[in-house]
Amino acid sequence: MRILATGRNRPARTALAAVAVVVLLGGCGADDDGAAPSGGDQNAAATPTAAVEPAPEPTSAEPSTAPAVDPCALVTKQEAEKVAGTRLEDAVASPESCSYTGPVTGPTAQLEVYVGPGAKKILDIDRELKHEFTPIAGAGDEAYAEDGAVFVNKGGVWVAIRLVRLDDPALFRKPLADLAKTVAGRL
């Protein structure tokens, strides 16, 4: 059948387009929730719905039961400067992190403090990347060190502290481990 583009065939084209939309929307082979059908008559006619429901809002996989902890209250500017071995700018805070950066004149330095699921995620990613960890005794329920970072867990609250310096990481191992113990005492 050939439909010409004349004015008198416009209703026929509109009707065909409407039928095509109904067939496409109703006959995609998916249930109303978007899942593929699990059985039954695959050739049954689909019933078009009047409205499409919006997707549900994503929810957190792990509800937080731990009290909120201020990352900048865990590490003072003076402690950050001691660990970094240089002067640092004032803290820049966000809900789950705190950063102390070196002055623009140098040297390159930054100490970051992360609290909560993000801190644990950093540890998990570093484990997947096969980083080497050393346990830190006396720092919370569990604590680990790697070059340039320490991770502390106390009472289910994870804290990650990362140091960026261009010097040998061995210079900062003990100061970071000591800071991990201090932070564990504040949790």
Z-matrix of the N, CA and C atoms (Angstrom, degrees):
N
C 1 1.447
C 2 1.512 1 108.16
N 3 1.308 2 115.70 1 136.21
C 4 1.451 3 120.50 2 -178.33
C 5 1.519 4 108.13 3 -119.36
N 6 1.330 5 115.29 4 127.58
C 7 1.460 6 119.82 5 179.47
C 8 1.515 7 107.34 6 -104.94
N 9 1.303 8 115.72 7 123.80
C 10 1.451 9 120.88 8 178.85
C 11 1.514 10 110.44 9 -85.32
N 12 1.275 11 115.81 10 154.64
C 13 1.462 12 121.40 11 -177.67
C 14 1.517 13 111.35 12 -86.60
N 15 1.296 14 117.23 13 45.58
C 16 1.454 15 120.11 14 177.48
C 17 1.508 16 109.44 15 -96.73
N 18 1.273 17 116.37 16 164.05
C 19 1.455 18 121.90 17 -177.97
C 20 1.515 19 112.99 18 -62.40
N 21 1.343 20 118.41 19 -33.82
C 22 1.456 21 119.53 20 -176.51
C 23 1.533 22 112.06 21 -76.31
N 24 1.331 23 120.00 22 -15.27
C 25 1.463 24 122.63 23 178.25
C 26 1.532 25 112.21 24 -93.30
N 27 1.314 26 117.00 25 -4.53
C 28 1.449 27 120.69 26 -178.22
C 29 1.529 28 112.62 27 -57.84
N 30 1.344 29 121.18 28 -43.47
C 31 1.466 30 119.70 29 177.53
C 32 1.529 31 112.20 30 -61.44
N 33 1.320 32 117.06 31 -36.26
C 34 1.465 33 119.73 32 179.32
C 35 1.520 34 110.37 33 -66.74
N 36 1.322 35 117.03 34 -41.67
C 37 1.474 36 120.60 35 178.64
C 38 1.519 37 110.74 36 -65.93
N 39 1.316 38 116.75 37 -38.46
C 40 1.464 39 120.38 38 178.97
C 41 1.516 40 110.18 39 -65.29
N 42 1.339 41 116.89 40 -42.64
C 43 1.462 42 120.86 41 178.89
C 44 1.527 43 110.33 42 -64.12
N 45 1.327 44 117.26 43 -43.21
C 46 1.470 45 120.59 44 178.27
C 47 1.531 46 110.75 45 -62.96
N 48 1.316 47 117.40 46 -40.58
C 49 1.464 48 120.88 47 178.84
C 50 1.521 49 110.50 48 -63.97
N 51 1.346 50 117.55 49 -40.77
C 52 1.464 51 121.27 50 179.03
C 53 1.521 52 110.76 51 -64.52
N 54 1.338 53 117.13 52 -41.87
C 55 1.460 54 121.03 53 178.44
C 56 1.527 55 109.70 54 -64.27
N 57 1.323 56 117.38 55 -40.79
C 58 1.460 57 121.28 56 179.86
C 59 1.521 58 110.76 57 -62.85
N 60 1.321 59 117.98 58 -41.49
C 61 1.464 60 121.81 59 178.56
C 62 1.517 61 110.49 60 -63.60
N 63 1.340 62 117.53 61 -44.91
C 64 1.468 63 121.44 62 179.37
C 65 1.521 64 109.86 63 -61.53
N 66 1.329 65 117.27 64 -43.60
C 67 1.459 66 121.26 65 -179.52
C 68 1.524 67 110.04 66 -64.93
N 69 1.327 68 116.64 67 -44.45
C 70 1.466 69 119.94 68 -179.76
C 71 1.522 70 111.72 69 -64.85
N 72 1.321 71 116.82 70 -44.96
C 73 1.464 72 119.64 71 -178.47
C 74 1.516 73 112.46 72 -72.88
N 75 1.298 74 117.14 73 -39.39
C 76 1.457 75 120.45 74 -175.75
C 77 1.511 76 113.74 75 -86.75
N 78 1.295 77 118.99 76 -23.96
C 79 1.453 78 120.51 77 -173.46
C 80 1.504 79 114.19 78 -110.83
N 81 1.305 80 118.72 79 31.25
C 82 1.464 81 121.57 80 -179.16
C 83 1.517 82 112.90 81 -76.26
N 84 1.327 83 118.81 82 -9.27
C 85 1.452 84 120.78 83 -179.14
C 86 1.505 85 112.49 84 83.78
N 87 1.324 86 117.62 85 22.34
C 88 1.465 87 120.64 86 179.27
C 89 1.510 88 109.01 87 -124.02
N 90 1.328 89 116.04 88 147.98
C 91 1.455 90 121.01 89 174.66
C 92 1.522 91 109.01 90 -73.79
N 93 1.338 92 116.82 91 176.53
C 94 1.453 93 121.03 92 179.93
C 95 1.518 94 112.34 93 -60.62
N 96 1.341 95 118.40 94 -27.99
C 97 1.460 96 120.18 95 -178.53
C 98 1.522 97 112.11 96 -88.10
N 99 1.331 98 118.28 97 5.18
C 100 1.448 99 122.04 98 176.21
C 101 1.518 100 113.37 99 89.55
N 102 1.326 101 119.27 100 -2.93
C 103 1.457 102 121.83 101 -179.52
C 104 1.516 103 109.68 102 -85.29
N 105 1.302 104 115.99 103 150.41
C 106 1.456 105 120.57 104 177.32
C 107 1.519 106 108.89 105 -66.72
N 108 1.330 107 117.59 106 147.29
C 109 1.454 108 119.06 107 -179.42
C 110 1.518 109 110.77 108 -63.21
N 111 1.337 110 115.54 109 145.08
C 112 1.456 111 119.82 110 -176.92
C 113 1.518 112 112.57 111 -98.10
N 114 1.263 113 118.60 112 -9.48
C 115 1.458 114 120.68 113 179.73
C 116 1.508 115 109.88 114 169.59
N 117 1.327 116 116.32 115 -165.94
C 118 1.461 117 119.98 116 179.63
C 119 1.506 118 110.32 117 85.79
N 120 1.315 119 115.90 118 -168.71
C 121 1.445 120 122.43 119 -176.33
C 122 1.520 121 110.15 120 -76.55
N 123 1.305 122 117.40 121 109.01
C 124 1.461 123 122.17 122 -179.50
C 125 1.523 124 112.23 123 -70.76
N 126 1.318 125 117.37 124 -17.55
C 127 1.454 126 121.10 125 -178.02
C 128 1.519 127 112.73 126 -99.38
N 129 1.318 128 118.35 127 4.68
C 130 1.458 129 121.17 128 179.76
C 131 1.520 130 109.33 129 -65.00
N 132 1.316 131 115.91 130 145.32
C 133 1.461 132 120.56 131 179.92
C 134 1.518 133 109.76 132 -69.37
N 135 1.311 134 115.29 133 136.60
C 136 1.465 135 120.68 134 178.92
C 137 1.516 136 109.14 135 -83.76
N 138 1.311 137 115.75 136 144.35
C 139 1.447 138 120.96 137 177.98
C 140 1.518 139 108.34 138 -98.84
N 141 1.326 140 118.22 139 116.76
C 142 1.456 141 119.09 140 179.92
C 143 1.528 142 110.01 141 -67.38
N 144 1.315 143 115.48 142 145.57
C 145 1.459 144 120.55 143 178.35
C 146 1.515 145 109.28 144 -99.25
N 147 1.315 146 115.11 145 154.87
C 148 1.458 147 120.18 146 -177.21
C 149 1.520 148 111.89 147 -74.76
N 150 1.323 149 118.37 148 -34.00
C 151 1.458 150 120.57 149 -177.67
C 152 1.523 151 108.95 150 -141.35
N 153 1.300 152 115.20 151 152.53
C 154 1.459 153 121.43 152 177.07
C 155 1.516 154 107.54 153 -97.17
N 156 1.342 155 116.06 154 128.84
C 157 1.460 156 119.79 155 179.58
C 158 1.522 157 109.36 156 -78.95
N 159 1.342 158 118.65 157 140.82
C 160 1.462 159 120.40 158 178.63
C 161 1.525 160 110.31 159 -69.15
N 162 1.320 161 115.12 160 153.97
C 163 1.465 162 120.51 161 178.55
C 164 1.524 163 109.13 162 -66.10
N 165 1.330 164 117.20 163 145.53
C 166 1.461 165 119.17 164 179.05
C 167 1.523 166 111.02 165 -66.83
N 168 1.319 167 115.89 166 151.09
C 169 1.456 168 121.71 167 178.31
C 170 1.524 169 109.20 168 -66.72
N 171 1.352 170 117.67 169 138.58
C 172 1.457 171 118.78 170 177.15
C 173 1.520 172 110.13 171 -66.34
N 174 1.327 173 115.71 172 143.80
C 175 1.457 174 120.10 173 178.34
C 176 1.507 175 109.12 174 -117.75
N 177 1.296 176 116.33 175 158.55
C 178 1.451 177 122.18 176 179.14
C 179 1.521 178 109.18 177 -67.06
N 180 1.315 179 116.19 178 138.27
C 181 1.458 180 120.71 179 -179.58
C 182 1.527 181 111.59 180 -69.57
N 183 1.312 182 116.04 181 -32.70
C 184 1.458 183 120.06 182 -179.53
C 185 1.527 184 109.05 183 -125.58
N 186 1.317 185 118.58 184 109.95
C 187 1.452 186 119.08 185 177.39
C 188 1.524 187 109.79 186 -66.68
N 189 1.309 188 115.34 187 138.51
C 190 1.454 189 119.96 188 -177.81
C 191 1.524 190 110.27 189 -83.30
N 192 1.321 191 115.56 190 124.26
C 193 1.451 192 120.49 191 176.77
C 194 1.523 193 110.50 192 -108.40
N 195 1.326 194 116.47 193 -9.19
C 196 1.458 195 120.16 194 -179.00
C 197 1.530 196 109.78 195 -81.59
N 198 1.324 197 116.36 196 148.26
C 199 1.457 198 118.95 197 178.12
C 200 1.524 199 110.36 198 -67.70
N 201 1.320 200 116.41 199 152.09
C 202 1.456 201 121.20 200 178.98
C 203 1.524 202 109.55 201 -66.00
N 204 1.324 203 115.79 202 136.13
C 205 1.461 204 122.04 203 -179.59
C 206 1.522 205 107.57 204 -121.30
N 207 1.321 206 116.94 205 131.11
C 208 1.458 207 122.26 206 177.89
C 209 1.529 208 108.71 207 -79.15
N 210 1.331 209 118.43 208 113.75
C 211 1.463 210 120.46 209 -177.89
C 212 1.530 211 112.96 210 -59.48
N 213 1.330 212 117.02 211 -35.29
C 214 1.467 213 119.60 212 -178.89
C 215 1.531 214 112.26 213 -73.04
N 216 1.341 215 117.41 214 -18.15
C 217 1.462 216 120.35 215 176.36
C 218 1.527 217 110.96 216 -81.47
N 219 1.312 218 117.14 217 -16.08
C 220 1.465 219 120.43 218 -179.65
C 221 1.520 220 112.72 219 -79.92
N 222 1.336 221 117.39 220 -32.39
C 223 1.463 222 122.05 221 -179.25
C 224 1.525 223 108.14 222 -132.16
N 225 1.323 224 116.37 223 119.35
C 226 1.466 225 120.66 224 178.49
C 227 1.525 226 110.05 225 -78.61
N 228 1.301 227 116.01 226 164.19
C 229 1.460 228 120.69 227 177.42
C 230 1.524 229 110.13 228 -61.32
N 231 1.323 230 117.98 229 -41.53
C 232 1.461 231 121.23 230 179.62
C 233 1.532 232 111.25 231 -62.53
N 234 1.333 233 117.35 232 -40.58
C 235 1.464 234 120.46 233 177.51
C 236 1.526 235 110.97 234 -66.42
N 237 1.316 236 116.64 235 -40.76
C 238 1.460 237 120.74 236 178.23
C 239 1.527 238 110.57 237 -62.33
N 240 1.331 239 116.97 238 -42.65
C 241 1.465 240 120.90 239 178.60
C 242 1.528 241 111.61 240 -65.04
N 243 1.320 242 116.89 241 -38.47
C 244 1.465 243 120.77 242 178.90
C 245 1.532 244 110.39 243 -62.91
N 246 1.331 245 116.53 244 -45.78
C 247 1.466 246 120.63 245 179.93
C 248 1.525 247 110.57 246 -66.43
N 249 1.326 248 117.22 247 -44.44
C 250 1.464 249 121.65 248 -177.40
C 251 1.529 250 112.32 249 -72.73
N 252 1.319 251 116.32 250 -22.33
C 253 1.464 252 119.31 251 -179.52
C 254 1.508 253 113.55 252 73.56
N 255 1.313 254 117.53 253 23.89
C 256 1.466 255 121.73 254 179.64
C 257 1.519 256 109.78 255 -159.83
N 258 1.310 257 115.40 256 166.47
C 259 1.464 258 121.09 257 176.03
C 260 1.519 259 109.07 258 -69.59
N 261 1.351 260 115.88 259 141.59
C 262 1.460 261 121.91 260 179.03
C 263 1.518 262 110.21 261 -127.67
N 264 1.299 263 115.87 262 157.23
C 265 1.468 264 122.07 263 175.71
C 266 1.529 265 109.51 264 -74.40
N 267 1.329 266 116.15 265 168.31
C 268 1.462 267 120.65 266 176.73
C 269 1.524 268 110.23 267 -62.02
N 270 1.314 269 114.93 268 158.68
C 271 1.464 270 121.65 269 -176.92
C 272 1.523 271 111.55 270 -64.36
N 273 1.311 272 114.18 271 144.83
C 274 1.465 273 122.31 272 169.99
C 275 1.524 274 105.04 273 -114.64
N 276 1.332 275 115.47 274 114.80
C 277 1.465 276 120.93 275 -172.71
C 278 1.515 277 111.86 276 -102.68
N 279 1.311 278 114.36 277 150.20
C 280 1.459 279 123.19 278 168.24
C 281 1.524 280 105.61 279 -140.16
N 282 1.322 281 119.74 280 172.85
C 283 1.471 282 120.08 281 -173.66
C 284 1.525 283 114.80 282 -55.00
N 285 1.335 284 119.41 283 -37.73
C 286 1.458 285 120.27 284 -176.37
C 287 1.516 286 113.40 285 -121.93
N 288 1.342 287 117.82 286 14.61
C 289 1.456 288 119.59 287 178.79
C 290 1.522 289 111.08 288 -152.27
N 291 1.319 290 113.41 289 164.13
C 292 1.456 291 121.38 290 178.41
C 293 1.520 292 106.54 291 -147.75
N 294 1.328 293 117.83 292 133.56
C 295 1.461 294 121.37 293 -178.41
C 296 1.512 295 110.89 294 -127.87
N 297 1.310 296 114.58 295 136.97
C 298 1.461 297 123.23 296 172.17
C 299 1.530 298 105.79 297 -116.59
N 300 1.321 299 117.09 298 120.05
C 301 1.464 300 120.37 299 -178.04
C 302 1.517 301 110.92 300 -111.90
N 303 1.329 302 114.77 301 153.99
C 304 1.454 303 120.62 302 177.01
C 305 1.514 304 110.69 303 -71.67
N 306 1.317 305 117.24 304 160.16
C 307 1.466 306 119.99 305 178.50
C 308 1.527 307 110.47 306 -65.55
N 309 1.329 308 116.24 307 155.93
C 310 1.463 309 120.59 308 -178.11
C 311 1.521 310 111.58 309 -63.81
N 312 1.323 311 117.38 310 -20.52
C 313 1.461 312 121.06 311 179.34
C 314 1.525 313 111.77 312 -81.06
N 315 1.337 314 117.32 313 -7.69
C 316 1.458 315 121.64 314 176.41
C 317 1.505 316 112.10 315 98.89
N 318 1.279 317 117.11 316 169.91
C 319 1.460 318 128.55 317 0.93
C 320 1.527 319 111.61 318 -76.94
N 321 1.324 320 115.92 319 167.38
C 322 1.463 321 121.14 320 177.19
C 323 1.520 322 108.81 321 -66.05
N 324 1.319 323 115.72 322 120.39
C 325 1.468 324 120.45 323 -179.43
C 326 1.516 325 109.53 324 -159.36
N 327 1.322 326 115.30 325 142.97
C 328 1.460 327 120.92 326 173.92
C 329 1.520 328 108.31 327 -158.95
N 330 1.336 329 115.20 328 134.01
C 331 1.455 330 121.06 329 174.26
C 332 1.519 331 106.77 330 -119.26
N 333 1.350 332 115.74 331 124.86
C 334 1.462 333 122.16 332 -177.73
C 335 1.516 334 109.45 333 -116.53
N 336 1.337 335 116.29 334 138.21
C 337 1.455 336 122.51 335 177.39
C 338 1.524 337 107.28 336 -121.55
N 339 1.340 338 116.33 337 123.73
C 340 1.461 339 122.02 338 178.24
C 341 1.523 340 108.47 339 -118.47
N 342 1.339 341 116.57 340 139.54
C 343 1.459 342 121.48 341 -179.92
C 344 1.521 343 109.12 342 -128.35
N 345 1.336 344 116.15 343 137.92
C 346 1.460 345 121.28 344 174.24
C 347 1.510 346 112.96 345 101.43
N 348 1.335 347 116.52 346 -156.32
C 349 1.464 348 121.35 347 -176.13
C 350 1.528 349 113.12 348 -59.09
N 351 1.315 350 117.65 349 -32.29
C 352 1.470 351 120.36 350 178.52
C 353 1.515 352 111.88 351 -63.78
N 354 1.328 353 116.87 352 -37.77
C 355 1.460 354 121.04 353 177.77
C 356 1.521 355 110.53 354 -63.82
N 357 1.322 356 116.04 355 -43.77
C 358 1.469 357 120.38 356 178.86
C 359 1.526 358 110.21 357 -65.75
N 360 1.319 359 117.44 358 -36.37
C 361 1.463 360 121.32 359 179.89
C 362 1.525 361 110.73 360 -64.79
N 363 1.325 362 118.15 361 -37.77
C 364 1.457 363 121.12 362 177.06
C 365 1.528 364 109.52 363 -60.56
N 366 1.332 365 116.91 364 -45.57
C 367 1.462 366 121.39 365 177.60
C 368 1.522 367 110.96 366 -60.94
N 369 1.322 368 117.36 367 -46.05
C 370 1.462 369 121.32 368 -179.72
C 371 1.536 370 111.63 369 -60.10
N 372 1.305 371 117.07 370 -42.25
C 373 1.465 372 120.99 371 179.56
C 374 1.523 373 109.98 372 -66.04
N 375 1.327 374 116.78 373 -43.55
C 376 1.468 375 119.55 374 178.39
C 377 1.524 376 111.24 375 -62.58
N 378 1.328 377 117.50 376 -35.75
C 379 1.472 378 120.68 377 175.58
C 380 1.525 379 110.46 378 -65.10
N 381 1.330 380 117.45 379 -43.36
C 382 1.465 381 120.92 380 178.45
C 383 1.527 382 111.16 381 -61.46
N 384 1.325 383 116.13 382 -32.11
C 385 1.460 384 121.37 383 179.62
C 386 1.528 385 112.14 384 -83.45
N 387 1.333 386 115.76 385 4.65
C 388 1.469 387 123.05 386 176.30
C 389 1.532 388 113.23 387 65.25
N 390 1.343 389 117.30 388 34.64
C 391 1.462 390 120.13 389 173.91
C 392 1.522 391 108.96 390 -66.29
N 393 1.324 392 116.27 391 153.61
C 394 1.459 393 120.96 392 178.31
C 395 1.526 394 109.29 393 -91.60
N 396 1.343 395 115.96 394 132.95
C 397 1.457 396 122.29 395 -178.24
C 398 1.518 397 110.36 396 -120.87
N 399 1.327 398 113.81 397 147.78
C 400 1.457 399 121.58 398 174.74
C 401 1.520 400 107.22 399 -121.95
N 402 1.333 401 118.58 400 127.81
C 403 1.468 402 119.44 401 176.61
C 404 1.531 403 110.54 402 -63.97
N 405 1.330 404 115.60 403 146.21
C 406 1.467 405 121.81 404 176.25
C 407 1.521 406 106.72 405 -110.66
N 408 1.312 407 116.63 406 114.86
C 409 1.468 408 121.09 407 179.75
C 410 1.525 409 110.10 408 -76.14
N 411 1.333 410 114.98 409 141.56
C 412 1.460 411 120.47 410 174.74
C 413 1.512 412 115.42 411 78.84
N 414 1.335 413 117.20 412 19.32
C 415 1.465 414 120.71 413 179.87
C 416 1.523 415 109.36 414 -124.41
N 417 1.330 416 117.03 415 88.89
C 418 1.458 417 121.13 416 176.38
C 419 1.510 418 113.14 417 72.26
N 420 1.336 419 115.42 418 -160.40
C 421 1.458 420 121.86 419 179.85
C 422 1.524 421 111.00 420 -74.02
N 423 1.314 422 116.35 421 -35.15
C 424 1.463 423 122.47 422 173.78
C 425 1.519 424 107.83 423 -157.10
N 426 1.320 425 116.04 424 146.81
C 427 1.459 426 120.87 425 -179.50
C 428 1.517 427 109.28 426 -153.93
N 429 1.330 428 115.54 427 145.35
C 430 1.450 429 121.63 428 -177.04
C 431 1.522 430 109.31 429 -139.23
N 432 1.341 431 114.52 430 150.58
C 433 1.464 432 120.86 431 176.59
C 434 1.519 433 108.78 432 -124.24
N 435 1.296 434 115.20 433 146.81
C 436 1.458 435 123.22 434 169.73
C 437 1.522 436 105.88 435 -140.82
N 438 1.310 437 117.34 436 172.46
C 439 1.461 438 118.85 437 179.91
C 440 1.520 439 110.38 438 -57.85
N 441 1.319 440 116.07 439 117.06
C 442 1.456 441 121.29 440 175.47
C 443 1.511 442 116.12 441 83.48
N 444 1.339 443 118.61 442 6.17
C 445 1.467 444 119.06 443 -178.23
C 446 1.521 445 111.04 444 -156.66
N 447 1.340 446 114.38 445 153.56
C 448 1.459 447 122.27 446 171.06
C 449 1.520 448 108.15 447 -134.88
N 450 1.335 449 115.20 448 152.09
C 451 1.461 450 122.29 449 -179.39
C 452 1.523 451 107.69 450 -131.96
N 453 1.334 452 116.06 451 131.80
C 454 1.457 453 121.60 452 -177.44
C 455 1.523 454 108.92 453 -129.71
N 456 1.334 455 116.09 454 137.07
C 457 1.454 456 122.00 455 173.88
C 458 1.521 457 107.42 456 -124.90
N 459 1.317 458 115.40 457 124.11
C 460 1.459 459 119.95 458 174.71
C 461 1.516 460 108.16 459 -140.03
N 462 1.321 461 115.84 460 122.52
C 463 1.458 462 120.52 461 179.48
C 464 1.513 463 113.47 462 61.07
N 465 1.335 464 117.55 463 28.66
C 466 1.461 465 120.95 464 179.19
C 467 1.516 466 114.31 465 85.64
N 468 1.324 467 118.08 466 -0.43
C 469 1.466 468 121.56 467 178.08
C 470 1.528 469 107.99 468 -100.91
N 471 1.325 470 115.83 469 121.17
C 472 1.457 471 121.53 470 178.92
C 473 1.518 472 110.61 471 -94.77
N 474 1.329 473 115.14 472 141.07
C 475 1.465 474 122.58 473 174.92
C 476 1.522 475 107.37 474 -130.64
N 477 1.316 476 116.55 475 132.39
C 478 1.464 477 122.65 476 173.73
C 479 1.519 478 107.11 477 -117.85
N 480 1.324 479 115.64 478 133.09
C 481 1.464 480 121.05 479 176.37
C 482 1.522 481 106.37 480 -123.19
N 483 1.329 482 115.73 481 121.57
C 484 1.459 483 120.54 482 -179.07
C 485 1.519 484 109.26 483 -119.37
N 486 1.314 485 114.42 484 136.99
C 487 1.460 486 121.46 485 179.09
C 488 1.518 487 109.47 486 -117.02
N 489 1.320 488 115.79 487 129.44
C 490 1.461 489 121.78 488 175.38
C 491 1.523 490 107.09 489 -109.60
N 492 1.323 491 114.78 490 117.15
C 493 1.465 492 122.83 491 174.33
C 494 1.510 493 106.71 492 -145.96
N 495 1.313 494 117.63 493 154.06
C 496 1.452 495 121.29 494 -179.48
C 497 1.527 496 111.63 495 -93.09
N 498 1.321 497 117.46 496 3.53
C 499 1.460 498 122.78 497 179.12
C 500 1.525 499 110.16 498 -88.42
N 501 1.330 500 115.84 499 174.61
C 502 1.461 501 122.80 500 178.51
C 503 1.528 502 109.52 501 -59.22
N 504 1.342 503 118.43 502 125.51
C 505 1.472 504 121.07 503 -179.98
C 506 1.527 505 113.62 504 -58.45
N 507 1.320 506 117.62 505 -26.06
C 508 1.465 507 120.94 506 -179.86
C 509 1.531 508 111.28 507 -60.32
N 510 1.319 509 117.72 508 -28.12
C 511 1.464 510 121.62 509 179.41
C 512 1.521 511 112.37 510 -64.87
N 513 1.325 512 117.05 511 -22.42
C 514 1.459 513 121.17 512 -172.36
C 515 1.529 514 113.76 513 -110.55
N 516 1.325 515 118.06 514 0.63
C 517 1.468 516 120.93 515 -177.15
C 518 1.521 517 112.46 516 -61.63
N 519 1.317 518 117.44 517 -52.82
C 520 1.467 519 120.20 518 -178.03
C 521 1.525 520 111.32 519 -66.09
N 522 1.338 521 120.25 520 -47.06
C 523 1.465 522 118.56 521 177.54
C 524 1.529 523 113.38 522 -58.32
N 525 1.335 524 118.27 523 -37.92
C 526 1.466 525 120.75 524 177.87
C 527 1.526 526 110.98 525 -67.84
N 528 1.326 527 117.52 526 -41.86
C 529 1.470 528 120.69 527 178.83
C 530 1.527 529 110.56 528 -63.83
N 531 1.333 530 116.80 529 -40.60
C 532 1.466 531 120.23 530 177.14
C 533 1.528 532 110.76 531 -63.70
N 534 1.329 533 116.59 532 -40.52
C 535 1.463 534 120.58 533 178.38
C 536 1.530 535 110.49 534 -64.99
N 537 1.329 536 117.69 535 -36.98
C 538 1.469 537 120.82 536 177.24
C 539 1.515 538 110.30 537 -59.68
N 540 1.320 539 118.24 538 -41.57
C 541 1.471 540 121.64 539 178.96
C 542 1.517 541 110.50 540 -65.74
N 543 1.320 542 117.65 541 -40.43
C 544 1.464 543 122.07 542 178.57
C 545 1.529 544 109.87 543 -62.71
N 546 1.330 545 116.25 544 -46.39
C 547 1.463 546 120.90 545 -178.96
C 548 1.528 547 110.59 546 -63.77
N 549 1.323 548 117.31 547 -40.60
C 550 1.479 549 120.60 548 178.85
C 551 1.513 550 110.23 549 -60.70
N 552 1.311 551 118.02 550 -35.49
C 553 1.462 552 121.56 551 177.22
C 554 1.515 553 113.49 552 -67.87
N 555 1.320 554 116.72 553 -22.32
C 556 1.475 555 121.02 554 -179.42
C 557 1.530 556 113.00 555 -91.02
N 558 1.308 557 116.76 556 -11.66
C 559 1.469 558 119.33 557 -178.39
C 560 1.512 559 111.06 558 -79.08
